[in-house]
Amino acid sequence: MIKPSLGRKTAQNLFTISCIAGFLGIAASVTAETATFTFAPVGSSFSAFLPSDSPLIGKEIVSARIYLDVDSFEGSDAANFFTDISFPIAPDPGNTNALVLVGSDLGWSGSGTFHYFEETTGFNGVFVSARYGGETPGENFDGVLLDTSRIEFDYISDGGEGLTLESAASRKTHGHIGDFDLELPLSGDVGIESRSGNGKSEIVFTFNNNVTGFASASSSCGKLGKVMVDPTDARSVLVRLNEIVCSQTVVTVVLTGVTDDQGHTLNSASVTFGVLFGDVTADGVVDKADIAAARAVQGQRTNSSNFRADITADGGINFRDVGEVKKYQGDALP
């Protein structure tokens, strides 16, 4: 199974969107579109990120078509062909969001041109902001993927219109001082959470309208606690993280079925961020620069300009915080 790279930089999205209408019995008043993803060429791999401002986010997938066309060169065995690809999809229970195709499983053998087609609802779900990737290693296989190879997802284009995720933050309580929010960008470089303290931790989702409810929440790492609409700001949903144990990891938190007071529903909203304890400078690696940054504010009470250095989140920056940075020295995000 593919394990896409989780680097801090976004990659070019390997899909296109085209418009179709009135398919699969959908009412004529509902517009439908197709998102097309491509396989990695033979002998290569890719990692990409679907940003939260993509028009695909929250769209409901209703069908998929898989086209795989491969030319196996003379002397090569198509049975050895292998490709896989993951997708930025939050599936319904029982579905999967990754595809693996092996020549021998498809009944391929020898040289020549081989074709595979499948139409499936096995990927039905919603697009979310997440990393995805694919690889076609070409081990023991000599040939090429033809340009006609692709995966097409048919989705309802009006899902989630009117309600959008505007911003996100990682919120921690620093002792008796109070809460400090670390902005988590929705696109571009991911935000990096440097604080390892055991105080209250929340991911704050802020929308353009007042939120009235949601269906569920999930995290790719750590245990979730209470999830609720912020009693002080109805536009925000607070997702409590009972444990953050995933240092040196890129984490995605997802809300599904978000509804607002204007009758809109957003199928899915997600935020992706890095967790790297001790990374005061937020550059993706814990090194001497982070130790120096913590020492520069040692002795200060935690405030809006130095809270990243309060690694223990106890309300003050002292020798314990400097020691924590030293403990994590050498750690880095993938």
N, C-alpha and C positions, 0 to 999 in steps of 0.2 A: 504494500500500500504506500502511496506517495506521502511524503512528509515535507510539505512546502517550507521553504526558508522563511524565517520570521524576522528578517532584518528590519532596521528602523526606517529605511527609505522605501517609499512607494515605488512600484514598477508600472510600466505602461500596461493598461488593461487590454487583454487580448480578446476583445469581443466587439461585435458591431450590432446595431439595432436597426431593424427595418419594419415598416408598418404593413399589417395585413388586417382584414376586416371580416367579421361574420363567419368564424370558423367553428367547427366542432359543436354546432348547435347553440352557440352563445347568442343571446338576443342581439338584434341588429343595432340597438342603441348603445351597446357596449363595444368600445374600440379595443382591438387586440393587436399586439405587436410580437415580434420575434427577436430574441437576443441570440446571437451566434458566437460560440466559443470555438477556438481552433486547438488542435493537438500540437504538441511540441514536435518539430521536425526530427527525423531519425538522427540519433547521436547527440541529442540536446535535451535541455530541460528549461523551464521558466518558472518564475515566481512573480505573482502580480497581486495587486490590492484593489478591491472595489471600494472607492471612497464613499463616505456617507452622503455626499451631495450628488451622487450618480442618480439619473432618472430611473434606474432599475430598483433602487432600494424600496423595499416594502411591496413590490409588485408580486402578485400571486401567479405562480406557474401552473398551467393546466395540462401541458403535454410537452413531450420532448421527442426529437428525432435524431438518431445517430447515423452518420454517414462516415464510413471508413473505407478508403480506397488506397491500396498499397501495391507498389510495383516491386516485386522481388527479383533482383538481378540474377542473371545466369550463374549457376553454381551455388546460390544461396538457398536457404530453406525457409519458406514463409512460416513454417510451424514455429520458428524461433522468434517471430515478431512479437514485440511487447510494447504496450503504451498504457499510460494511466494519466488521469486528470481529476483534480478535485474542483468543486464549484463553491462559490460564496452563497450557499443556500441553507436556510434553516428548514429542514424537512419536517413533515408530519411524522408521527410515530410509525415505524415500520419502513420508512423510506430511507434512502441513502443519498449522500451528496458527493460520492466519488465513483469513478468508472475505471475499470481495469479490463483491457482487451488483450488476449493472448492468441496468437495464430493457431496454435495446436487446439485450443478450445473451440475455435471457429471452424475447424476442419481444414485449415489451410496446409499445403505441403508443396515443397519444391519452388521453382521459379515461375514467373509470369505475373499477371495482374490479378489482384484479388479484391473482392468487394464485400462489404458487410453493411446491412441496414437494419435498423430497429426503431419502431415507434413505441414509446413507453410513457406511462404516468408515474413511473417509479421515482422520478425526481420532483414530483409535485410538492410545492412548499412556497417559500418566499425568499427573494433575494435579500441578503444582509450585507452590511459593510464588514468585509473580512478578507483575509489572505486566501489565495488559492494558487494552484500551480499544476504543472504536469511534466512528465518526462517520457521520452521514447529513446531508451539507451542505445539500442542498436547492437547489443551484445550477441555475437554469433549470428548476426543478420546483416545482409548487405542489400540495401534497397532504399526506396524513398516513399514518403507519404505524398499522394497526389493532392493537388490543390482543392479538389472536391471534398476532401475530408473535413468534417465539421460536426458540431453538436448544436442543434437549434432548440431553443426553449420558447414555446408559445406562452404568453402571459397576458393577463388582463391589465390594460394600461391605466385604468382609472383607480386601481387600488391605492388607498392611502392619500389621495389628492386632498388638499385643504389642511392637513395636519402634518407638520414637519418638525424634525429635531433640529433645534437651532444651536445648541451648545451642550457641552458636557464638562464635568469637573470631578476630580478626586478630592473628597473632603475628609479631613482628619481633625479630631479634637485634640488639642495640645494642652493637656492638664487643665488647670483652672483658667488659662488664658482665653480659650475658646476655639472656634473652628477656623481653619484656613483651607481655602480651596486652591487646588492645582488645576489649571486649565488643561483640558484634554482635547487637542485639535481633532476635528472631524475629518480632516483630509491633510495630505502632506505628511511630514514627519510626525510620528506618534509622540504624545506626551510621556514623560517618564516619572513614575512615582518613586521617590527616594527614601520615604519614611517607613521605618519598620516597627514603630511603636505599637503597643497593644491597645491603644485607645480606640474610640469609635471611628470606623472607616465607612465611607459611603461613596457610591458613584451617583452623581447628580445628573439626571437627564432633564434638560430644559427645552420645552416645546414652544411653538408660536401661539398656541391657544391654551386655555385652561383645560386640564386633564380631569376626566371624570372616572376613569378606570383603566384597567389593563388585564390581560389574560394571565401572563406568566413572565418570569425572569429566569435567566440562566447565566452561568459564567463558565468560561473554558478552564478556569482554575480557581480553587478556593471554595469555601462554603458560603452560601448566601443566608442572610438573616431576614429581617423584616423588610418588606417592600411596600412603600406607601406614597401617596401623593403628599407633597410637602405642605404641612398645615399653614405655613407662612407664605407660600407662593404656589398657587394652584397650577401654574404652568410647569412645575417641576415634579419629577418622580425621584424618590430617594431609594436606592438599592443598597441595603446594608451588607457589608462584607464581614462576616464573622471571623474569617481567617484570610490573611494574605501570606501564603507560604510559597509563592511562586517567583522568588527573586531570579533574575536572569531569564525572564520569560516575557513574551508578548501575550497579553490577556485580552479576550473579547467578552464584553458583557452585553447581553441582548434582552430587550423588552419586546414582548409580542402582544398583539391585540390592544394597542393603546387607543382609547376613545376620548373625544373632547366634548365640550358643551355645545358644539355646533352640529353635532350629528356625524362627524367624520371619524373614520377608523384608520389607524396606521398599523398595517399588519406586523411590521417589525421595525425596531430602531436599535442600533447597536453602536458601541464605542470600543475602539481598540487602543490599548496603551501598554507601555512597557513598565515592568516592575524591576527595579534595580536598586536594592538597598545601598545607601551610601553615595549614590551618584548626585552629589550636591550641584555639580555644574551641568547636569543633564546632557552630557555628550555621549552617553551609551557605554561608558567604561569607568570603573572606579580606580583612580590612580592618585598620584601625589598632588595633582591640582585640586582634587576633592578634599584631601586632608588639609591643604593650605586654606581652602575656602572655609572649612569648618573652624579652623583655628583663628581665622580673621574675625569671626563674630563670636568667639568663645567669651562667655561671661555676659552675653546679652540675653534679655528676655525675648521670647519668640514674638515676632511681629510679621507684617505682610511682606517685608523685604528679605527676611532671613529664615523663614519657616522651613525652607528646604534643608537647612543644616541641622534642624532639630530632629535628628534621625529617630530618637527615642520618643518624640512627641509628648514630652513631659512639661512643656511650657518654658524651658530655658535651654540655652546651648552651653554645654560644659564639657568636662573631660570625658564623660561617658559618650557623648555624641562623636567626639574626635576618635575615641576608641572603637566605636562602631564602624566608622568609615575605614579605619585601619584594618578591622576584621574582614571587611568585604573587599579590600584592595586586590585588584587583579580580576574581579568579576566583570562581566560585560554582557550586553544583550547579544543575541545571535545575529 
